[in-house]
Amino acid sequence: MTRNETLGIIDIGSNSIRLVIYELDHDGAYRIIHEDKYAARLSNVVEPDGTILRHSLDNAITVLRQFKATCEAYQTKLIRAAATAAIRNAVNVTLIIEWLETDTGLTIECVSGDREAYYGFLGVTQSIDLEDGYVVDIGGGSTEITVFRDRKRLHSISLPIGAVNSHARYGGEDQWTEENVTALCNDVIQALRGQDWIHDHPGLPLIGLGGTMRTLAKVEQKRVQYSLPVTHHFEISEEAMENIARSLPHLTSAQRKKVPGLAKDRADIIVPGVLILRTIFRLIQGDCYVVSGAGLRDGLLRDFLASGQPVVPDALKDSIRNFLHFGPPVPKKHLHRVHQDALTLYTALQDAPPEQADARILYASSMLHLAGQQINYFRYTQHSAYWIMNASIYGLSHRETILSAIAADYHPKRRTPQLLSKHQDILKDSDEQHAHRLGSLLCVVKAINRAESIVAIEATKENDSLLVKFTCTAEPLLELSDLEEAVKDMQEAWGVTLRHSIQQASKG
């Protein structure tokens, strides 16, 4: 068996140095096989004259050597190391890069502010199926802002204002004063003066990248006792973020460290982070805050894999393709047939194709309903539900994620009611009926595709009857055996009676 290649990406940020190692297949599929990070706080070692001294890089060099050794242990042929704001804004940037390369043996790419914004945009578009939005990446030494429409980047800017250097300038030892809060917010406003495009697209979501945004998501999830412990694609309302931004600066450092969801090593820099974020949100007249778990490192990977066509056309399909490639050996043709048959029945029942949300749910549940076999074949549907909810499937909202998991593991008498009850905070009031409809429909489709006898289906609805015609190559004994049980739940959920007919497939 040919061994897949591995790629190491090192992000030398102003707050943290991070390593991600990806396993890559020859057709472009990938998965993360290792991650690590170290809080180097390079923004804190910048001298008053704008330089970084050689001895101030000792810890960073040690960590980079260790990360390089880790890559070598994974037989990584290529390491892509990228340095951002703290280094690129240093007066002696050329000398710093020379020190790092000489002492580590790595080749260091000094990423410009515009390029950093571009990589962040790529990370977002490969992980979230939003057509329009503002991407805001708050790092330790800079903040990048990008506006995109129809998944195309229109404008970007990089501000030399980040969470670490702003804390050093305004934070003080403990609580923030009103004067310092105002001063930082005014700094952001002044830095964006003259950038008319900032105001030209009101009502769009602010998609936040980086540790600040993830931390704020965890804080809000703890506050509301959110039922799905996933930050990617989590939405925070304007009101909730305002409350956080009003309260955190006036807590002491010791009090902030006790805030549920707030890691102790971020208790200081979370204040400037949330103030920068809120100020930008007000300027763009945003609709809501959306958390992206993907960012610079994902953008660097995407740029490496597909420099000719960097923007992912469909985040959900790309994510599921990656997952299936490294998952259990399930025939892809079978999964696509399950999906197509689900669309056929849904369209007949609703007398219209599914809208976007239902289309995503049907696709995810159809393509991933066998994913749990990777854990254990027995009780695999429950494992499939776990995978869907916890494997960072990109392109789904949290509501769509839960409904996809329910459909993949539909069990109307026990597990489905349990999941519906557990996630009431995320689901709509109408989703109880919706979950039963989608789940029972998928069960019928799985029965139809139990074996290989039924090669095509046609469906029409007449009054309260769903008429399904099966085209078969042989008598579908196994399929009809499963269908007899599965159809009961679908008939109850949809209020229809399913009737079927069989025709022989033409030979040719």
N, C-alpha and C positions, 0 to 999 in steps of 0.2 A: 504494500500500500504506500502510495506517495505521501510524504509528509507535507502538510500545509506550511506555508511560510508564516512568519510572525513579524509584526511591525511594532516598534516602540515609539511612543510619542511622549516627549517631556515638555511640559509647560512651565517655563521659568517665570512665574508671575511675581507681582510686587508684594503679594502676601504669602503665597504658598508656591512650592515647587511640586509638581505633580507628575506622576508616571502612569501611563496606561499602555498595556501590551495587548495587541489585537492578534487573533489568529485569522489569517486571510486564506480564502480558497482561490483557485485560479479563475473562477467565474465572477469574482468580486464580492462574494459573500464574506461576512466577517462576524466575529464576536469578541467580547472582552474576556481575556483569561487572567489578567492580573491588574491590580491598581495599587498605588501607594501615594502618599503625600507627606510633605514636611513644611511646617509653617516657618519659612525663612525670614519673613518680614523685611525684604530687601528695601522697601520704601523707608524703613526706619534707619538705615545705615547711610543714607545720602547726606554728605557733608553740607555745611552752610553755603559753600561755593559751588554746589551742584555736582561734585565728584563723589565717587565711591572708592575708598581706599582698598588696597590689595588685601590687607588683613581682615577687612570687614566681609570678605567673600569666603573666608575659611570654611564656615559651616555649609555654605552653598556648594562649594567645591567637593567637600566630603560627601554630601548627599548625592550630587551628580555622579560621583565615582561609584557610589553604592547602587544607584539606579542603573548605571551602565553595566555593572556586574550582574544585576538581576536580569537585564536584557540578554546578556551572554548566557546565563543559565537557561533561558528559554530559547536559546539558539536564534536570537533575533538578528537577521541579516541587515536590517536598516533601522537606524534610530533617527527620528526627526525631532530635534530640540529647538524650541522657539522661545526667545526672550521678549518680554513685553515692556510695559511702561517704565518701571523703575530703572531698567538698564538703558532703554532707548533714549530716555530723557536725561540721562547723566551726561555731564559735560565731557567726561573721558570715556564715552561709550566704546570707541574703537579699542582702547586699551583694555577695557573690561572684557570684551569679547575675546581678545587675544589671550588674556590671563585664563579665562574659562576654558578655551579650546586647548591651550598648552597643558594645563594641569589636569584635564579630564580626558583628552583624546576625542572629544565630541566635536562635531561641526555645529555651530550655534547660528541659527537664523534670527537676526534682529528684526522683529516684526514691526512695521510702521503702524501708526494709529489707524489709518484707513484699512490696512490689510487685516488688522485685528478685528475691526468691525465687520469686514467681509467674512472672515472665518466664523465669527459668531453668528452671522446671518445664515451661513451654510449649515451650521449646527442646528439652528432653529427650524429651517425649512426641511431638514431631513427627519425631524422628530415630531413636528406638529403640523397638522393639515389645516393651517389658517392661510387664507388667501392674502390678507392685509394685516399690517400691524407695525408697531414701533418696537424694535429690539433694543433693550438697554442692558449693557454689560458693565456692572460696577465691579472693578477690580481694586487692588490695593493702591495703585498709583494713577489710575485713569478711569474714565467712563466713556464707553463707546455707545453712540446712538445711531440707529439705522431705521429709516422708514422704507417699507416695501409694500407694493400693490401688485396683485395678481402674481404673487411669489417672485417678483422682480425687484431687485434693490434699486431704489431711486436716489437716495442721499444718505451720506454717513458723515459723522464727525467724531473726533476723539478729543475729549477734554482732559487736561492734566490734573484732574480732580478725582481722587479715589478715596476709599474708606480708610486706608492706613495713613496716607499723607494728610488727609483732612483731620483725622483724629490727632495727629501730631501737631497740627497747626491750631486747632480750636478746642480739642477735647479736654485739656486739663487733666487733673488727677482723678476726678470723681464725676460729679454731676456737671451737666452743661448749663451754662447761663443762657438766658433769653438772647443776650447780645451775640453770643457765639453761634447760637442756632440761626439767628437772622443773618449773621455775617456769612456763614457757609451757604445758606440758600441764595443770598445775593450774589455770591461768587458764581454759582451755577447759572443764575439768570444772566449775569454779565457775560459769561463765557459763551452763551448762546445768542447774545444780541446780534442782530443782523442775519441770523439763520432763519429766513422766512419760512422755509419748508417745515420747520418745527411746528408752526401754527396752521399749516395748510391742510391737515388731514385729521380734523377732530372726530372723536367718537370711535377711534380704533383701540384695540387692546394694547396694553403695554406688556410686552413679553420680556420678563426679567431673567438674566443669566447670572451665574456665579453664586458664591457662598452667601452673600447678603440675601438674595432672593430665596434661596433654599432655606436659610435659617428663618426668615420671616414666615415662610410657609409652615414650617414646623411649629413655630410659636402659635400661629393662628389655628392650626390643626389641633394642638393640645388644648387651646382655649375652648374650642367648640366640641372637643372630643370627637373628632372626625373619624369615621369608621374605616377608611382605607388609608393605611400608612404609606402613601406614595406621594411624593411632592411634584413629580413631572406632570404637567398639565393641570395642576391644582389652580383654582381661581380664587383670588382674594378681592373682595369688594372695596370700593373707594372708602366707604365708611369704616371698614375694619382696619384698613391701612392708616387712615387718619388717626384712629384711636391708638394704634401702636406708635405712630410718629409723635403723638402728643405726650405719651406716657414715658417712653423709654429714656429720653434725655434727662428727665427729672428724677430718675431713680439713681441711687448710688451704685457704684460698681459692684458692691457686694449684693445689692438687691437684684441687679440685672443677672448676676450669675445664678440666681435662684428662679428665674423666670422659666417655666416649663417649656422645653423645646429649644432653649437658647444655650448653645455650647459655651462653656466657660472661656475658651480661647477666642470667642467672638464677642464677649460681653462689652469690650471697649469699642471695637470698630463697627458694631451693628448700628450705633447711633448715627454716625455720619452716613453710613450706607442707606438707612431708611430716609434720612433727610434729603439726600441727593435724589433718591428714587421718587419721593413724594413731590419734590420741586419739579422734576421733569414731567411727572404725570399731570400736574396742574398746567404746565406750559403746553403740552400736547392736547389737553382736554380729553384725556383718555376715558375709555369706557370701563375697563376693569384691569386687574393685574393677573397675568397668566405666568406660571412658573415653567421654565424650560430646564429640564435636567441635562440637556445637551448644550454644548457651547464651543469654545475655542478648540479643544482637542478633537471634538467630533468634526468640526469644520476642517481642521488640518487633515484628518483622515479622509474626508470626502474629497478634498482638493487633491489628495494623493491618488485616490482610486479612480476619479472621474474628472480630471482637470478639463476635459473637453466639454463635458456636460455636468457641471458641478451641482446644480440645484436638482434635488430629488423630485420627480413629477408627482409621486404619491407616497407619502411617508408611511402609511399603513401597509401598503403592498410591499414596499421595500423592507420594512421591518419584519413582516411575516416571512418574506423570502429568506432573510437571514436566519430567522429562527428555525424554519423548516429544514434549511440546509444542514444545520448541525443537530437536528432533532432525530426522532426515531425514523427508521426506513419505511416511510409510508409512501405509496405511489402517488405522485403529485396529480396524475390524471384523475385518480379517484376523488381526491379532495376538490378539484375543480368541478367535477361532475356533481358532487354534493352541493357545492355552492350554486351551480347553474340550476339544479332542480329546486333548490330553496327559492331562488328568484322566480322561477316559473310558477310555483304554487302561491307565493306571496302576491305576485302580480295578478293572478287569477282571483284570489280571495279579495284583494283590495280594489280590483279593476283599475290598477295603476301601478307603475313601477315604484319601488321604495324610494322615499326621500333620503337625503344624504345620511342622516344619522342611522336609519334602519339599514341602509345599504352597507354601511361600515360594520354594523353589528352582525348582519347576516354573513358578510365576508369573513370577519374575524372568527366567529363561532364555527362556520363551516370549515375553514382552513385549519383551525386549531383544535377541533373537537377530539382529535386523537393524540394531541401533544403529550398528554399525561402518560402515555406508554413509555416515555423516556424515563420516568421514575419507576413505574411498575405497571405491567399490563393489567393486572387485576385491580379493579376499582379505578381504572384509568380516567374515567370521566371526572371524578373528583379531583384527581391530580391535574387534569386539563384546566379545570376552573381555577385551581391555584396558580398554574402557569400564567394564565391570561391576566389574573389580577396582580401578579408579582414579578413578571418577567420583563417589565418595561416595554410593552408592545406600543410602539410609537403610532401616532395618528388617531388615537381614541381619546375622547373625553373620559372623565372618571365614570360618568353615568353609562356611557357606551361600553366601557370596560366591564362594569358589573353585569349589565344585561347580556353581554357576550359570554361571560363566564356562566351565568345562569342558563343560557340557551345550550351551551356545550355540556352542562351537567344537569339537564332538566330532570327533576324528580318531584312531581307536583304535590306529593303527600308529605314530604319531609324536608329535604335539603333546599328546595326552591323557596318555600315559606320562610325557612331560617335565614337564607341570604337576603330575601326581601325585607325581613324584619331588621336584620343587622344593619342594612344600608339605607334605612329610611331617610337619613339626613342628606343623602346624595340623590336618591331617586325621586321622581315626580309621583304625585298621588295616583296618576293614571297608569303607572308602570307595573302595578301588580297584574292587571289584566294583560298588559303588553308583554310582560315576561312570560306569562303562560301561553300567549299566542305564538311568540317567537320560539320558545322552547319546545312546544308540542309540534310545531311545524318542522323543526329540525329533526325531531325524533322520527317523524314520518319519512323524511328524506333519507335519514340514515337507514331506516328499514328498507326503503326502495333500493338502496345501494349496498345492501348486506352482501350480495354476491354479484356476479357479472352477467346475470341473465337479462336484466332490464337495461337496454342500451339508450333509450330515449323516453321522455314523457311529454305529454301535452295535457293542459288543464284549462277548463272553462267552468265558470260559475253560472248556474241557472237557478234563480230563486234561492232556496236554501240548500242547494246541492252543489257539491264540487265534483265535477266529472273529470276523472283522470284516465287517460289512455296510455297504456304501457306498450312499448314496442320491445319485443323480446326475441332473443336468440334461442331460448329453451324455456321450458316451463319453470316459472319463478317460485318454486316451492319455498325456499328459504326466505325470500323477500316477503311473500304473502304471509308466512308464519309470523314474522316480526310485525308486519303491517296491521294484522288483526288486533294486536294489543295497542300499538302506538296510535292508531287512528281514534281510539276512544277519547284520549285527552285532547286531540286536535278538534274533534267534533264539538266537545264541550266548550273549549276555549273560543272557538270561532263561530259557534252556533250554526254549523253546517253538517250535512251528511255527506260523507265521501263515498262515491261510487266509482268503481274502476272497470275498465275493459282491457282486453289483451289482444294485441295483434302480432303476428309473426313478422320478424324483420326480414326484409327482402334479401335474397342471396345475391351476392355480387362481390 
